[in-house]
């Protein structure tokens, strides 16, 4: 019986697990952010982002963050000015970011690698 990969809109409980996974990956493993005592990594954009949870047999193994239009802010704004972008930042723009995978899901036997 093969494990099943499921990707779905994150529940409130999933969101908390996602914040902890992001801390593990981006603060602990990659050192892109400082580690913190809470063990959570969030930002202001999370208030309106749509988060998608990737699970295998109910265990969180990854996530994707999608910033919808209509809020006036995107994470890319921290790195580039809008006039540097080769596309319009209008009411149809979605930003897909933070493709995150738990290292334990990258084993040879994981559905993510088959």
N, C-alpha and C positions, 0 to 999 in steps of 0.2 A: 504494500500500500504506500504509494508515493505521498510525500508531504505536499500540501497545497499552498501555493503563494496566492495571497489575496491583497488587493490594493483597494482601499476605500477611504472615504472622507473620514477624517479623524474625529473620534468622540472626545468629550472633555477629558476622560481618563487617558485616551491615546495621546492627547496633546501634552499632558504632564510627562508621559513616558518619552515622547518625542523631545521635549526640552532636556530631559536627562540624557538621552542618546546624543543629542547635539553637543552637550557639554563633554561627554565622553570622547566623541570624535574630534570636535574642533578645538577644545581646550586641552584635554588630557593627551590624546594621541598626536594631533597635528600641531599643537601649541600656537594656533592662530588667535586664540583668546586666552586671557588669564583664567586659571582654575578658580572656582569659588566654593565656599563652604556649603552652599545650597546644592551644588552639583547639577545646576540647571543653566541652560543658555537660551536666552530669549532676547528679543529686541522690540522696539516700539511698533514696528510693522506687524508683529504677531497679533496685535489687537484686531486687525482686519484681514490678515492672511487666511487663506484656506490651506489647511494642512491635510496631506494624504498619508495614511499609515500603510506600510507594507508589512504584512504578517505572514508567518508560516506556522500553521497549526496554532493560531492564536497568539503567538509570540512576536512582538515587534522586532523586525529585522531591518527596517529602513523607513525613510520618509522623504517627502517632496513638499516644498512650500510654494504656493502660488499666490502672488499679489495681484488682486483684481484691479481693474480701472476704477476711478471715481474717488480715490482717497488723496490724490496729489503727491504721493510719496512712493518711491521704489528704492530698493537697497542699492541699486547701481548709482543712485544719486550721490552716494558717499565717495565714489571713485571717479566719476566723470560728470561734466556738466551736460545738460540736455542738448545743447547745441553741438556737442562733439559726437552725438549718436547718429548713426546713419539711417534712422527711422524716426517717425513722428511719435511723440509721447502724447497720445490723444486718448479719447474715451473708449478706445478699442484695445488698448495695450494691456497685456497681462505679462507679468514677470514670473518666470519659473526659475526657482533657485533652491539651493541647499539640497541637492540630491545626496542623501546620506544613507550609508549602509553600515550596519553593525558588522565588525570584523568577524564575528563568529558565524555570520551567514555566508561568508565567502569560502567555506570549506569545500572540498571536492564533492561532497555528497549533498550539498545544498541545492534546492531547486533554482537558486539564483545563478548557479554555475553550470547547470545542465542544459 
